[in-house]
């Protein structure tokens, strides 16, 4: 299989799904997955686009084993036996194929000027008939063609498609589709700048690179008859064509920038994890079992089934991606989680163990690594403002709350460093020994440690803050209650 983006801008998140489906199909059958850069439209070339495509795929972990790639220093290179994989470097091959098609009378030179074509389009639009080339040059004599070429007239080469009848094609996803030849334009395959258009270049390259499955965006369905025409003209065996369902905004319009991010790198930069992106994108149009939502890349490789991809458009539900990211953050090994989130914390605090405990303490509350900033802040702050929430529980008086904190202080002073559940057991045990009311003990303790109406449990807070910081906060609360 191959993913064949044009370097006309950043890699679109929809392109990542196309790349992924190609990768899954190749991997599950021990095939090769090629990255080919289709840069024959020189007017649309964007500096840095190839780098963005390669880097984004690399960061997500969709790795071609053949084709264009980028090394760790950001240098583009090619590897594999079927190169070059940068399409503009294959122009000679494309021109030779075009020449063969002309000789086989499956393509022809067209010398029509752009003025003539503009006029034609206007007339057809006014007459409400489909705008397409009228075939004026289909019947030029060999002598005419020779003399025009000899005098250096500008030309393009067009496919000489059937004018009537139908063509039926088989799509692995869409099933059988029928097209009327009369509605299909004589496609330009070599432009006046000498470069091949997508239609010729991609088909010839796919054949030369021994691509067995052409898995691509839906927008290419309507062009497939032309592609089959090229394959059949050369007598090549057809690949399996599979056109992927459109990606839609929640309002079912085509996925666009206006309703959220579409650049793959934006998702990666925001902290969506490769595992979550791969999981999420693979389910945009495919559902392996129906009762599960979380799948690893390896599982997807074995479960993916191209013939079970949905025909209908898939809604890009950003909340679902968010949720998945949350799930993957929760199961990350602790060191990886710390590495992922630590860089967001800018603080003068020197105690790394404390900072790490803060991060661990908020892990279950984040869906993006950057969210730790806000959540960790209350732990890092020096002074707490106690006036916002009552430290006393329900009918407990302020004096009672203060006394309870003084008693708790004694218990905490004697504590060893221990884990959250041990802390919980220890404190709860003291509560029952002393026959205290739970709410009247844990509420003042929690508010003393956090200053907030809602926060982590008092045991987690004790663990995160450690003994000294906890005692300092309890002392401030006792002080506050004196007042
Ligand atoms: N260069 C084409 C594009 O970016 C590739 C389509 C294909 O996969 O064949 O849309």
Boltz pocket constraint, residues with backbone or C-beta under 6 A from the ligand:
constraints:
  - pocket:
      binder: B
      contacts: [[A, 2], [A, 3], [A, 4], [A, 5], [A, 6], [A, 38], [A, 198], [A, 202], [A, 215], [A, 216], [A, 217], [A, 220]]
      max_distance: 6.0
